[in-house]
Amino acid sequence: MSEETVVSRDFYARSLEEQQDFLTQTWCNQCQEIDLGMKNPQEFSTESRLWIEGDCLKCGTKTITELVEEDEDE
């Protein structure tokens, strides 16, 4: 079983509206709360996953938001 290569992506290449959505629509496992927000976003991808990592605005713990690519054709 081979490991997928993690690729760093430019979070700030997204539209300001998308950035704002991803920075506010979060879940913190430490706080057990939704939509606390995150700072210091970094975006990554592999062949099968796309996610943004950042720091919870309330407690500072690393927060990960998984992104799901939607098909525009449906």
PDB file of N, CA, C, O and CB in Angstrom:
ATOM      1  N   MET A   1       0.847  -1.184   0.000  1.00  0.00           N
ATOM      2  CA  MET A   1       0.000   0.000   0.000  1.00  0.00           C
ATOM      3  C   MET A   1       0.890   1.245   0.000  1.00  0.00           C
ATOM      4  O   MET A   1       1.699   1.441   0.907  1.00  0.00           O
ATOM      5  CB  MET A   1      -0.962   0.000   1.229  1.00  0.00           C
ATOM      6  N   SER A   2       0.734   2.070  -1.013  1.00  0.00           N
ATOM      7  CA  SER A   2       1.583   3.250  -1.114  1.00  0.00           C
ATOM      8  C   SER A   2       0.881   4.463  -0.511  1.00  0.00           C
ATOM      9  O   SER A   2      -0.341   4.596  -0.586  1.00  0.00           O
ATOM     10  CB  SER A   2       1.959   3.522  -2.580  1.00  0.00           C
ATOM     11  N   GLU A   3       1.671   5.334   0.079  1.00  0.00           N
ATOM     12  CA  GLU A   3       1.125   6.552   0.674  1.00  0.00           C
ATOM     13  C   GLU A   3       0.926   7.601  -0.416  1.00  0.00           C
ATOM     14  O   GLU A   3       1.728   7.707  -1.344  1.00  0.00           O
ATOM     15  CB  GLU A   3       2.059   7.093   1.793  1.00  0.00           C
ATOM     16  N   GLU A   4      -0.138   8.363  -0.295  1.00  0.00           N
ATOM     17  CA  GLU A   4      -0.403   9.422  -1.251  1.00  0.00           C
ATOM     18  C   GLU A   4       0.495  10.625  -0.953  1.00  0.00           C
ATOM     19  O   GLU A   4       0.803  10.911   0.204  1.00  0.00           O
ATOM     20  CB  GLU A   4      -1.893   9.828  -1.216  1.00  0.00           C
ATOM     21  N   THR A   5       0.900  11.310  -1.995  1.00  0.00           N
ATOM     22  CA  THR A   5       1.724  12.493  -1.849  1.00  0.00           C
ATOM     23  C   THR A   5       0.854  13.681  -1.460  1.00  0.00           C
ATOM     24  O   THR A   5      -0.148  13.964  -2.116  1.00  0.00           O
ATOM     25  CB  THR A   5       2.495  12.783  -3.148  1.00  0.00           C
ATOM     26  N   VAL A   6       1.237  14.373  -0.395  1.00  0.00           N
ATOM     27  CA  VAL A   6       0.506  15.556   0.055  1.00  0.00           C
ATOM     28  C   VAL A   6       1.054  16.770  -0.687  1.00  0.00           C
ATOM     29  O   VAL A   6       2.261  17.008  -0.719  1.00  0.00           O
ATOM     30  CB  VAL A   6       0.623  15.745   1.607  1.00  0.00           C
ATOM     31  N   VAL A   7       0.135  17.532  -1.283  1.00  0.00           N
ATOM     32  CA  VAL A   7       0.505  18.717  -2.045  1.00  0.00           C
ATOM     33  C   VAL A   7      -0.029  19.947  -1.322  1.00  0.00           C
ATOM     34  O   VAL A   7      -1.203  20.001  -0.955  1.00  0.00           O
ATOM     35  CB  VAL A   7      -0.041  18.643  -3.504  1.00  0.00           C
ATOM     36  N   SER A   8       0.840  20.933  -1.120  1.00  0.00           N
ATOM     37  CA  SER A   8       0.418  22.195  -0.516  1.00  0.00           C
ATOM     38  C   SER A   8      -0.231  23.046  -1.599  1.00  0.00           C
ATOM     39  O   SER A   8       0.304  23.172  -2.700  1.00  0.00           O
ATOM     40  CB  SER A   8       1.625  22.946   0.146  1.00  0.00           C
ATOM     41  N   ARG A   9      -1.398  23.636  -1.281  1.00  0.00           N
ATOM     42  CA  ARG A   9      -2.124  24.459  -2.239  1.00  0.00           C
ATOM     43  C   ARG A   9      -2.246  25.883  -1.699  1.00  0.00           C
ATOM     44  O   ARG A   9      -2.054  26.115  -0.505  1.00  0.00           O
ATOM     45  CB  ARG A   9      -3.524  23.860  -2.530  1.00  0.00           C
ATOM     46  N   ASP A  10      -2.563  26.830  -2.574  1.00  0.00           N
ATOM     47  CA  ASP A  10      -2.681  28.232  -2.182  1.00  0.00           C
ATOM     48  C   ASP A  10      -4.116  28.552  -1.768  1.00  0.00           C
ATOM     49  O   ASP A  10      -4.976  28.791  -2.616  1.00  0.00           O
ATOM     50  CB  ASP A  10      -2.237  29.156  -3.334  1.00  0.00           C
ATOM     51  N   PHE A  11      -4.366  28.555  -0.463  1.00  0.00           N
ATOM     52  CA  PHE A  11      -5.688  28.867   0.064  1.00  0.00           C
ATOM     53  C   PHE A  11      -6.167  30.229  -0.429  1.00  0.00           C
ATOM     54  O   PHE A  11      -7.352  30.411  -0.709  1.00  0.00           O
ATOM     55  CB  PHE A  11      -5.672  28.835   1.594  1.00  0.00           C
ATOM     56  N   TYR A  12      -5.248  31.182  -0.535  1.00  0.00           N
ATOM     57  CA  TYR A  12      -5.610  32.555  -0.890  1.00  0.00           C
ATOM     58  C   TYR A  12      -5.891  32.731  -2.382  1.00  0.00           C
ATOM     59  O   TYR A  12      -6.235  33.830  -2.815  1.00  0.00           O
ATOM     60  CB  TYR A  12      -4.506  33.497  -0.474  1.00  0.00           C
ATOM     61  N   ALA A  13      -5.749  31.656  -3.179  1.00  0.00           N
ATOM     62  CA  ALA A  13      -6.140  31.691  -4.588  1.00  0.00           C
ATOM     63  C   ALA A  13      -7.660  31.539  -4.715  1.00  0.00           C
ATOM     64  O   ALA A  13      -8.223  31.794  -5.780  1.00  0.00           O
ATOM     65  CB  ALA A  13      -5.413  30.576  -5.385  1.00  0.00           C
ATOM     66  N   ARG A  14      -8.311  31.127  -3.645  1.00  0.00           N
ATOM     67  CA  ARG A  14      -9.774  31.000  -3.639  1.00  0.00           C
ATOM     68  C   ARG A  14     -10.412  32.386  -3.570  1.00  0.00           C
ATOM     69  O   ARG A  14      -9.772  33.356  -3.164  1.00  0.00           O
ATOM     70  CB  ARG A  14     -10.250  30.121  -2.443  1.00  0.00           C
ATOM     71  N   SER A  15     -11.683  32.466  -3.972  1.00  0.00           N
ATOM     72  CA  SER A  15     -12.395  33.746  -3.883  1.00  0.00           C
ATOM     73  C   SER A  15     -12.513  34.155  -2.410  1.00  0.00           C
ATOM     74  O   SER A  15     -12.469  33.309  -1.516  1.00  0.00           O
ATOM     75  CB  SER A  15     -13.814  33.646  -4.547  1.00  0.00           C
ATOM     76  N   LEU A  16     -12.660  35.443  -2.174  1.00  0.00           N
ATOM     77  CA  LEU A  16     -12.795  35.935  -0.792  1.00  0.00           C
ATOM     78  C   LEU A  16     -14.010  35.321  -0.119  1.00  0.00           C
ATOM     79  O   LEU A  16     -13.976  35.039   1.079  1.00  0.00           O
ATOM     80  CB  LEU A  16     -12.901  37.472  -0.767  1.00  0.00           C
ATOM     81  N   GLU A  17     -15.082  35.109  -0.869  1.00  0.00           N
ATOM     82  CA  GLU A  17     -16.291  34.501  -0.306  1.00  0.00           C
ATOM     83  C   GLU A  17     -16.010  33.074   0.154  1.00  0.00           C
ATOM     84  O   GLU A  17     -16.421  32.676   1.244  1.00  0.00           O
ATOM     85  CB  GLU A  17     -17.435  34.512  -1.340  1.00  0.00           C
ATOM     86  N   GLU A  18     -15.307  32.305  -0.681  1.00  0.00           N
ATOM     87  CA  GLU A  18     -14.950  30.925  -0.303  1.00  0.00           C
ATOM     88  C   GLU A  18     -14.031  30.915   0.914  1.00  0.00           C
ATOM     89  O   GLU A  18     -14.221  30.123   1.837  1.00  0.00           O
ATOM     90  CB  GLU A  18     -14.269  30.198  -1.483  1.00  0.00           C
ATOM     91  N   GLN A  19     -13.037  31.797   0.911  1.00  0.00           N
ATOM     92  CA  GLN A  19     -12.119  31.873   2.051  1.00  0.00           C
ATOM     93  C   GLN A  19     -12.896  32.125   3.337  1.00  0.00           C
ATOM     94  O   GLN A  19     -12.673  31.451   4.343  1.00  0.00           O
ATOM     95  CB  GLN A  19     -11.068  32.983   1.834  1.00  0.00           C
ATOM     96  N   GLN A  20     -13.800  33.086   3.305  1.00  0.00           N
ATOM     97  CA  GLN A  20     -14.567  33.443   4.495  1.00  0.00           C
ATOM     98  C   GLN A  20     -15.415  32.269   4.966  1.00  0.00           C
ATOM     99  O   GLN A  20     -15.497  31.997   6.164  1.00  0.00           O
ATOM    100  CB  GLN A  20     -15.457  34.657   4.215  1.00  0.00           C
ATOM    101  N   ASP A  21     -16.053  31.565   4.011  1.00  0.00           N
ATOM    102  CA  ASP A  21     -16.870  30.402   4.371  1.00  0.00           C
ATOM    103  C   ASP A  21     -16.022  29.344   5.077  1.00  0.00           C
ATOM    104  O   ASP A  21     -16.416  28.820   6.119  1.00  0.00           O
ATOM    105  CB  ASP A  21     -17.536  29.799   3.115  1.00  0.00           C
ATOM    106  N   PHE A  22     -14.857  29.034   4.505  1.00  0.00           N
ATOM    107  CA  PHE A  22     -14.009  27.982   5.072  1.00  0.00           C
ATOM    108  C   PHE A  22     -13.402  28.394   6.412  1.00  0.00           C
ATOM    109  O   PHE A  22     -13.140  27.540   7.259  1.00  0.00           O
ATOM    110  CB  PHE A  22     -12.898  27.623   4.094  1.00  0.00           C
ATOM    111  N   LEU A  23     -13.179  29.686   6.612  1.00  0.00           N
ATOM    112  CA  LEU A  23     -12.599  30.160   7.869  1.00  0.00           C
ATOM    113  C   LEU A  23     -13.632  30.234   8.991  1.00  0.00           C
ATOM    114  O   LEU A  23     -13.262  30.258  10.165  1.00  0.00           O
ATOM    115  CB  LEU A  23     -11.969  31.525   7.666  1.00  0.00           C
ATOM    116  N   THR A  24     -14.914  30.269   8.650  1.00  0.00           N
ATOM    117  CA  THR A  24     -15.944  30.381   9.682  1.00  0.00           C
ATOM    118  C   THR A  24     -16.707  29.078   9.901  1.00  0.00           C
ATOM    119  O   THR A  24     -17.156  28.817  11.017  1.00  0.00           O
ATOM    120  CB  THR A  24     -16.913  31.476   9.318  1.00  0.00           C
ATOM    121  N   GLN A  25     -16.864  28.258   8.868  1.00  0.00           N
ATOM    122  CA  GLN A  25     -17.630  27.011   8.990  1.00  0.00           C
ATOM    123  C   GLN A  25     -16.688  25.880   9.387  1.00  0.00           C
ATOM    124  O   GLN A  25     -16.209  25.119   8.546  1.00  0.00           O
ATOM    125  CB  GLN A  25     -18.366  26.671   7.657  1.00  0.00           C
ATOM    126  N   THR A  26     -16.437  25.789  10.694  1.00  0.00           N
ATOM    127  CA  THR A  26     -15.435  24.854  11.212  1.00  0.00           C
ATOM    128  C   THR A  26     -16.023  23.990  12.322  1.00  0.00           C
ATOM    129  O   THR A  26     -17.116  24.250  12.825  1.00  0.00           O
ATOM    130  CB  THR A  26     -14.204  25.614  11.731  1.00  0.00           C
ATOM    131  N   TRP A  27     -15.273  22.964  12.687  1.00  0.00           N
ATOM    132  CA  TRP A  27     -15.586  22.123  13.852  1.00  0.00           C
ATOM    133  C   TRP A  27     -14.300  21.946  14.627  1.00  0.00           C
ATOM    134  O   TRP A  27     -13.275  21.569  14.058  1.00  0.00           O
ATOM    135  CB  TRP A  27     -16.200  20.726  13.431  1.00  0.00           C
ATOM    136  N   CYS A  28     -14.343  22.215  15.925  1.00  0.00           N
ATOM    137  CA  CYS A  28     -13.173  22.018  16.776  1.00  0.00           C
ATOM    138  C   CYS A  28     -13.388  20.784  17.645  1.00  0.00           C
ATOM    139  O   CYS A  28     -14.327  20.736  18.440  1.00  0.00           O
ATOM    140  CB  CYS A  28     -12.903  23.272  17.656  1.00  0.00           C
ATOM    141  N   ASN A  29     -12.517  19.786  17.494  1.00  0.00           N
ATOM    142  CA  ASN A  29     -12.613  18.571  18.304  1.00  0.00           C
ATOM    143  C   ASN A  29     -12.315  18.851  19.779  1.00  0.00           C
ATOM    144  O   ASN A  29     -12.866  18.185  20.656  1.00  0.00           O
ATOM    145  CB  ASN A  29     -11.652  17.508  17.773  1.00  0.00           C
ATOM    146  N   GLN A  30     -11.461  19.817  20.055  1.00  0.00           N
ATOM    147  CA  GLN A  30     -11.112  20.154  21.436  1.00  0.00           C
ATOM    148  C   GLN A  30     -12.282  20.847  22.149  1.00  0.00           C
ATOM    149  O   GLN A  30     -12.650  20.469  23.261  1.00  0.00           O
ATOM    150  CB  GLN A  30      -9.863  21.058  21.465  1.00  0.00           C
ATOM    151  N   CYS A  31     -12.855  21.855  21.501  1.00  0.00           N
ATOM    152  CA  CYS A  31     -13.965  22.617  22.094  1.00  0.00           C
ATOM    153  C   CYS A  31     -15.298  21.879  21.949  1.00  0.00           C
ATOM    154  O   CYS A  31     -16.246  22.158  22.683  1.00  0.00           O
ATOM    155  CB  CYS A  31     -14.064  24.004  21.441  1.00  0.00           C
ATOM    156  N   GLN A  32     -15.371  20.940  21.002  1.00  0.00           N
ATOM    157  CA  GLN A  32     -16.625  20.242  20.687  1.00  0.00           C
ATOM    158  C   GLN A  32     -17.720  21.236  20.299  1.00  0.00           C
ATOM    159  O   GLN A  32     -18.873  21.118  20.713  1.00  0.00           O
ATOM    160  CB  GLN A  32     -17.087  19.391  21.890  1.00  0.00           C
ATOM    161  N   GLU A  33     -17.316  22.225  19.485  1.00  0.00           N
ATOM    162  CA  GLU A  33     -18.262  23.253  19.037  1.00  0.00           C
ATOM    163  C   GLU A  33     -18.079  23.508  17.552  1.00  0.00           C
ATOM    164  O   GLU A  33     -16.999  23.310  16.996  1.00  0.00           O
ATOM    165  CB  GLU A  33     -18.076  24.565  19.836  1.00  0.00           C
ATOM    166  N   ILE A  34     -19.172  23.957  16.916  1.00  0.00           N
ATOM    167  CA  ILE A  34     -19.176  24.251  15.498  1.00  0.00           C
ATOM    168  C   ILE A  34     -19.010  25.756  15.270  1.00  0.00           C
ATOM    169  O   ILE A  34     -19.416  26.577  16.093  1.00  0.00           O
ATOM    170  CB  ILE A  34     -20.472  23.742  14.848  1.00  0.00           C
ATOM    171  N   ASP A  35     -18.413  26.086  14.147  1.00  0.00           N
ATOM    172  CA  ASP A  35     -18.324  27.464  13.653  1.00  0.00           C
ATOM    173  C   ASP A  35     -17.644  28.439  14.607  1.00  0.00           C
ATOM    174  O   ASP A  35     -18.070  29.588  14.730  1.00  0.00           O
ATOM    175  CB  ASP A  35     -19.688  27.964  13.353  1.00  0.00           C
ATOM    176  N   LEU A  36     -16.583  27.983  15.285  1.00  0.00           N
ATOM    177  CA  LEU A  36     -15.786  28.884  16.118  1.00  0.00           C
ATOM    178  C   LEU A  36     -14.825  29.702  15.259  1.00  0.00           C
ATOM    179  O   LEU A  36     -14.368  30.773  15.660  1.00  0.00           O
ATOM    180  CB  LEU A  36     -15.005  28.089  17.181  1.00  0.00           C
ATOM    181  N   GLY A  37     -14.527  29.178  14.071  1.00  0.00           N
ATOM    182  CA  GLY A  37     -13.619  29.857  13.164  1.00  0.00           C
ATOM    183  C   GLY A  37     -12.200  29.362  13.309  1.00  0.00           C
ATOM    184  O   GLY A  37     -11.849  28.704  14.289  1.00  0.00           O
ATOM    185  N   MET A  38     -11.373  29.693  12.300  1.00  0.00           N
ATOM    186  CA  MET A  38      -9.958  29.320  12.342  1.00  0.00           C
ATOM    187  C   MET A  38      -9.109  30.451  11.793  1.00  0.00           C
ATOM    188  O   MET A  38      -9.584  31.299  11.038  1.00  0.00           O
ATOM    189  CB  MET A  38      -9.705  28.023  11.547  1.00  0.00           C
ATOM    190  N   LYS A  39      -7.831  30.446  12.192  1.00  0.00           N
ATOM    191  CA  LYS A  39      -6.849  31.396  11.662  1.00  0.00           C
ATOM    192  C   LYS A  39      -5.655  30.591  11.152  1.00  0.00           C
ATOM    193  O   LYS A  39      -5.552  29.392  11.414  1.00  0.00           O
ATOM    194  CB  LYS A  39      -6.404  32.448  12.758  1.00  0.00           C
ATOM    195  N   ASN A  40      -4.771  31.241  10.436  1.00  0.00           N
ATOM    196  CA  ASN A  40      -3.568  30.618   9.869  1.00  0.00           C
ATOM    197  C   ASN A  40      -3.904  29.424   8.963  1.00  0.00           C
ATOM    198  O   ASN A  40      -3.344  28.341   9.135  1.00  0.00           O
ATOM    199  CB  ASN A  40      -2.637  30.164  10.997  1.00  0.00           C
ATOM    200  N   PRO A  41      -4.819  29.619   7.996  1.00  0.00           N
ATOM    201  CA  PRO A  41      -5.215  28.492   7.148  1.00  0.00           C
ATOM    202  C   PRO A  41      -4.110  28.042   6.204  1.00  0.00           C
ATOM    203  O   PRO A  41      -3.379  28.855   5.638  1.00  0.00           O
ATOM    204  CB  PRO A  41      -6.435  28.859   6.348  1.00  0.00           C
ATOM    205  N   GLN A  42      -4.010  26.726   6.049  1.00  0.00           N
ATOM    206  CA  GLN A  42      -3.112  26.119   5.072  1.00  0.00           C
ATOM    207  C   GLN A  42      -3.924  25.046   4.360  1.00  0.00           C
ATOM    208  O   GLN A  42      -4.609  24.247   4.999  1.00  0.00           O
ATOM    209  CB  GLN A  42      -1.802  25.520   5.750  1.00  0.00           C
ATOM    210  N   GLU A  43      -3.843  25.033   3.027  1.00  0.00           N
ATOM    211  CA  GLU A  43      -4.632  24.087   2.246  1.00  0.00           C
ATOM    212  C   GLU A  43      -3.725  23.000   1.687  1.00  0.00           C
ATOM    213  O   GLU A  43      -2.611  23.267   1.234  1.00  0.00           O
ATOM    214  CB  GLU A  43      -5.385  24.807   1.104  1.00  0.00           C
ATOM    215  N   PHE A  44      -4.228  21.765   1.729  1.00  0.00           N
ATOM    216  CA  PHE A  44      -3.472  20.608   1.240  1.00  0.00           C
ATOM    217  C   PHE A  44      -4.381  19.695   0.437  1.00  0.00           C
ATOM    218  O   PHE A  44      -5.604  19.734   0.567  1.00  0.00           O
ATOM    219  CB  PHE A  44      -2.833  19.832   2.410  1.00  0.00           C
ATOM    220  N   SER A  45      -3.754  18.870  -0.398  1.00  0.00           N
ATOM    221  CA  SER A  45      -4.527  17.860  -1.124  1.00  0.00           C
ATOM    222  C   SER A  45      -3.663  16.630  -1.369  1.00  0.00           C
ATOM    223  O   SER A  45      -2.434  16.686  -1.368  1.00  0.00           O
ATOM    224  CB  SER A  45      -5.056  18.428  -2.466  1.00  0.00           C
ATOM    225  N   THR A  46      -4.358  15.520  -1.578  1.00  0.00           N
ATOM    226  CA  THR A  46      -3.758  14.298  -2.091  1.00  0.00           C
ATOM    227  C   THR A  46      -4.646  13.888  -3.260  1.00  0.00           C
ATOM    228  O   THR A  46      -5.565  14.618  -3.632  1.00  0.00           O
ATOM    229  CB  THR A  46      -3.648  13.152  -0.974  1.00  0.00           C
ATOM    230  N   GLU A  47      -4.378  12.751  -3.824  1.00  0.00           N
ATOM    231  CA  GLU A  47      -5.196  12.306  -4.947  1.00  0.00           C
ATOM    232  C   GLU A  47      -6.656  12.116  -4.530  1.00  0.00           C
ATOM    233  O   GLU A  47      -7.563  12.300  -5.342  1.00  0.00           O
ATOM    234  CB  GLU A  47      -4.638  11.001  -5.522  1.00  0.00           C
ATOM    235  N   SER A  48      -6.883  11.751  -3.271  1.00  0.00           N
ATOM    236  CA  SER A  48      -8.243  11.436  -2.834  1.00  0.00           C
ATOM    237  C   SER A  48      -8.840  12.392  -1.808  1.00  0.00           C
ATOM    238  O   SER A  48     -10.018  12.256  -1.475  1.00  0.00           O
ATOM    239  CB  SER A  48      -8.262  10.079  -2.272  1.00  0.00           C
ATOM    240  N   ARG A  49      -8.075  13.353  -1.295  1.00  0.00           N
ATOM    241  CA  ARG A  49      -8.564  14.255  -0.233  1.00  0.00           C
ATOM    242  C   ARG A  49      -8.181  15.695  -0.516  1.00  0.00           C
ATOM    243  O   ARG A  49      -7.188  15.971  -1.189  1.00  0.00           O
ATOM    244  CB  ARG A  49      -8.010  13.831   1.134  1.00  0.00           C
ATOM    245  N   LEU A  50      -8.989  16.610   0.014  1.00  0.00           N
ATOM    246  CA  LEU A  50      -8.700  18.038  -0.037  1.00  0.00           C
ATOM    247  C   LEU A  50      -9.102  18.598   1.318  1.00  0.00           C
ATOM    248  O   LEU A  50     -10.226  18.366   1.764  1.00  0.00           O
ATOM    249  CB  LEU A  50      -9.462  18.764  -1.228  1.00  0.00           C
ATOM    250  N   TRP A  51      -8.206  19.336   1.990  1.00  0.00           N
ATOM    251  CA  TRP A  51      -8.530  19.832   3.329  1.00  0.00           C
ATOM    252  C   TRP A  51      -7.790  21.119   3.636  1.00  0.00           C
ATOM    253  O   TRP A  51      -6.799  21.469   2.994  1.00  0.00           O
ATOM    254  CB  TRP A  51      -8.198  18.781   4.382  1.00  0.00           C
ATOM    255  N   ILE A  52      -8.313  21.820   4.654  1.00  0.00           N
ATOM    256  CA  ILE A  52      -7.702  23.052   5.154  1.00  0.00           C
ATOM    257  C   ILE A  52      -7.411  22.849   6.635  1.00  0.00           C
ATOM    258  O   ILE A  52      -8.276  22.412   7.394  1.00  0.00           O
ATOM    259  CB  ILE A  52      -8.633  24.303   4.919  1.00  0.00           C
ATOM    260  N   GLU A  53      -6.197  23.169   7.033  1.00  0.00           N
ATOM    261  CA  GLU A  53      -5.802  23.111   8.440  1.00  0.00           C
ATOM    262  C   GLU A  53      -5.617  24.531   8.938  1.00  0.00           C
ATOM    263  O   GLU A  53      -5.111  25.396   8.222  1.00  0.00           O
ATOM    264  CB  GLU A  53      -4.497  22.273   8.637  1.00  0.00           C
ATOM    265  N   GLY A  54      -6.031  24.760  10.173  1.00  0.00           N
ATOM    266  CA  GLY A  54      -5.837  26.066  10.784  1.00  0.00           C
ATOM    267  C   GLY A  54      -5.921  25.935  12.290  1.00  0.00           C
ATOM    268  O   GLY A  54      -6.025  24.827  12.816  1.00  0.00           O
ATOM    269  N   ASP A  55      -5.878  27.059  12.988  1.00  0.00           N
ATOM    270  CA  ASP A  55      -5.942  27.077  14.442  1.00  0.00           C
ATOM    271  C   ASP A  55      -7.309  27.597  14.876  1.00  0.00           C
ATOM    272  O   ASP A  55      -7.775  28.624  14.384  1.00  0.00           O
ATOM    273  CB  ASP A  55      -4.804  27.949  15.039  1.00  0.00           C
ATOM    274  N   CYS A  56      -7.948  26.879  15.804  1.00  0.00           N
ATOM    275  CA  CYS A  56      -9.246  27.287  16.347  1.00  0.00           C
ATOM    276  C   CYS A  56      -9.113  28.674  16.977  1.00  0.00           C
ATOM    277  O   CYS A  56      -8.177  28.937  17.733  1.00  0.00           O
ATOM    278  CB  CYS A  56      -9.765  26.249  17.397  1.00  0.00           C
ATOM    279  N   LEU A  57     -10.060  29.557  16.655  1.00  0.00           N
ATOM    280  CA  LEU A  57     -10.011  30.909  17.213  1.00  0.00           C
ATOM    281  C   LEU A  57     -10.270  30.928  18.717  1.00  0.00           C
ATOM    282  O   LEU A  57      -9.855  31.867  19.397  1.00  0.00           O
ATOM    283  CB  LEU A  57     -11.022  31.794  16.512  1.00  0.00           C
ATOM    284  N   LYS A  58     -10.945  29.915  19.248  1.00  0.00           N
ATOM    285  CA  LYS A  58     -11.263  29.897  20.679  1.00  0.00           C
ATOM    286  C   LYS A  58     -10.118  29.304  21.507  1.00  0.00           C
ATOM    287  O   LYS A  58      -9.691  29.909  22.491  1.00  0.00           O
ATOM    288  CB  LYS A  58     -12.547  29.099  20.922  1.00  0.00           C
ATOM    289  N   CYS A  59      -9.610  28.107  21.111  1.00  0.00           N
ATOM    290  CA  CYS A  59      -8.627  27.430  21.962  1.00  0.00           C
ATOM    291  C   CYS A  59      -7.230  27.310  21.333  1.00  0.00           C
ATOM    292  O   CYS A  59      -6.267  26.996  22.034  1.00  0.00           O
ATOM    293  CB  CYS A  59      -9.133  26.058  22.303  1.00  0.00           C
ATOM    294  N   GLY A  60      -7.112  27.555  20.031  1.00  0.00           N
ATOM    295  CA  GLY A  60      -5.816  27.497  19.375  1.00  0.00           C
ATOM    296  C   GLY A  60      -5.394  26.118  18.892  1.00  0.00           C
ATOM    297  O   GLY A  60      -4.333  25.979  18.284  1.00  0.00           O
ATOM    298  N   THR A  61      -6.209  25.088  19.153  1.00  0.00           N
ATOM    299  CA  THR A  61      -5.900  23.728  18.701  1.00  0.00           C
ATOM    300  C   THR A  61      -6.028  23.639  17.181  1.00  0.00           C
ATOM    301  O   THR A  61      -6.842  24.336  16.575  1.00  0.00           O
ATOM    302  CB  THR A  61      -6.836  22.696  19.383  1.00  0.00           C
ATOM    303  N   LYS A  62      -5.209  22.766  16.570  1.00  0.00           N
ATOM    304  CA  LYS A  62      -5.292  22.585  15.129  1.00  0.00           C
ATOM    305  C   LYS A  62      -6.663  22.044  14.749  1.00  0.00           C
ATOM    306  O   LYS A  62      -7.142  21.069  15.328  1.00  0.00           O
ATOM    307  CB  LYS A  62      -4.183  21.641  14.635  1.00  0.00           C
ATOM    308  N   THR A  63      -7.287  22.687  13.770  1.00  0.00           N
ATOM    309  CA  THR A  63      -8.594  22.310  13.250  1.00  0.00           C
ATOM    310  C   THR A  63      -8.428  21.909  11.793  1.00  0.00           C
ATOM    311  O   THR A  63      -7.696  22.559  11.046  1.00  0.00           O
ATOM    312  CB  THR A  63      -9.625  23.474  13.400  1.00  0.00           C
ATOM    313  N   ILE A  64      -9.101  20.846  11.387  1.00  0.00           N
ATOM    314  CA  ILE A  64      -9.029  20.387  10.000  1.00  0.00           C
ATOM    315  C   ILE A  64     -10.433  20.385   9.410  1.00  0.00           C
ATOM    316  O   ILE A  64     -11.357  19.806   9.981  1.00  0.00           O
ATOM    317  CB  ILE A  64      -8.385  18.967   9.907  1.00  0.00           C
ATOM    318  N   THR A  65     -10.582  21.032   8.273  1.00  0.00           N
ATOM    319  CA  THR A  65     -11.847  21.046   7.547  1.00  0.00           C
ATOM    320  C   THR A  65     -11.658  20.286   6.250  1.00  0.00           C
ATOM    321  O   THR A  65     -10.876  20.698   5.393  1.00  0.00           O
ATOM    322  CB  THR A  65     -12.336  22.502   7.277  1.00  0.00           C
ATOM    323  N   GLU A  66     -12.366  19.184   6.099  1.00  0.00           N
ATOM    324  CA  GLU A  66     -12.325  18.397   4.863  1.00  0.00           C
ATOM    325  C   GLU A  66     -13.227  19.070   3.839  1.00  0.00           C
ATOM    326  O   GLU A  66     -14.344  19.476   4.160  1.00  0.00           O
ATOM    327  CB  GLU A  66     -12.767  16.912   5.112  1.00  0.00           C
ATOM    328  N   LEU A  67     -12.748  19.185   2.617  1.00  0.00           N
ATOM    329  CA  LEU A  67     -13.534  19.781   1.546  1.00  0.00           C
ATOM    330  C   LEU A  67     -13.978  18.680   0.595  1.00  0.00           C
ATOM    331  O   LEU A  67     -13.223  17.752   0.304  1.00  0.00           O
ATOM    332  CB  LEU A  67     -12.723  20.872   0.793  1.00  0.00           C
ATOM    333  N   VAL A  68     -15.210  18.795   0.114  1.00  0.00           N
ATOM    334  CA  VAL A  68     -15.749  17.841  -0.840  1.00  0.00           C
ATOM    335  C   VAL A  68     -15.952  18.566  -2.160  1.00  0.00           C
ATOM    336  O   VAL A  68     -16.706  19.537  -2.233  1.00  0.00           O
ATOM    337  CB  VAL A  68     -17.082  17.208  -0.328  1.00  0.00           C
ATOM    338  N   GLU A  69     -15.282  18.097  -3.195  1.00  0.00           N
ATOM    339  CA  GLU A  69     -15.442  18.707  -4.511  1.00  0.00           C
ATOM    340  C   GLU A  69     -16.788  18.291  -5.072  1.00  0.00           C
ATOM    341  O   GLU A  69     -17.083  17.099  -5.162  1.00  0.00           O
ATOM    342  CB  GLU A  69     -14.286  18.297  -5.472  1.00  0.00           C
ATOM    343  N   GLU A  70     -17.604  19.258  -5.447  1.00  0.00           N
ATOM    344  CA  GLU A  70     -18.924  18.965  -6.007  1.00  0.00           C
ATOM    345  C   GLU A  70     -18.839  18.980  -7.523  1.00  0.00           C
ATOM    346  O   GLU A  70     -18.133  19.795  -8.117  1.00  0.00           O
ATOM    347  CB  GLU A  70     -19.983  19.984  -5.509  1.00  0.00           C
ATOM    348  N   ASP A  71     -19.575  18.060  -8.135  1.00  0.00           N
ATOM    349  CA  ASP A  71     -19.647  18.041  -9.596  1.00  0.00           C
ATOM    350  C   ASP A  71     -20.600  19.126 -10.059  1.00  0.00           C
ATOM    351  O   ASP A  71     -21.746  19.187  -9.615  1.00  0.00           O
ATOM    352  CB  ASP A  71     -20.103  16.652 -10.119  1.00  0.00           C
ATOM    353  N   GLU A  72     -20.123  19.984 -10.953  1.00  0.00           N
ATOM    354  CA  GLU A  72     -20.935  21.087 -11.465  1.00  0.00           C
ATOM    355  C   GLU A  72     -21.961  20.576 -12.481  1.00  0.00           C
ATOM    356  O   GLU A  72     -22.931  21.275 -12.775  1.00  0.00           O
ATOM    357  CB  GLU A  72     -20.037  22.166 -12.107  1.00  0.00           C
ATOM    358  N   ASP A  73     -21.764  19.383 -13.015  1.00  0.00           N
ATOM    359  CA  ASP A  73     -22.610  18.867 -14.090  1.00  0.00           C
ATOM    360  C   ASP A  73     -23.953  18.346 -13.609  1.00  0.00           C
ATOM    361  O   ASP A  73     -24.856  18.172 -14.427  1.00  0.00           O
ATOM    362  CB  ASP A  73     -21.895  17.777 -14.814  1.00  0.00           C
ATOM    363  N   GLU A  74     -24.121  18.095 -12.344  1.00  0.00           N
ATOM    364  CA  GLU A  74     -25.357  17.480 -11.846  1.00  0.00           C
ATOM    365  C   GLU A  74     -26.496  18.474 -11.754  1.00  0.00           C
ATOM    366  O   GLU A  74     -27.601  18.110 -11.352  1.00  0.00           O
ATOM    367  CB  GLU A  74     -25.122  16.858 -10.489  1.00  0.00           C
TER     368      GLU A  74
END
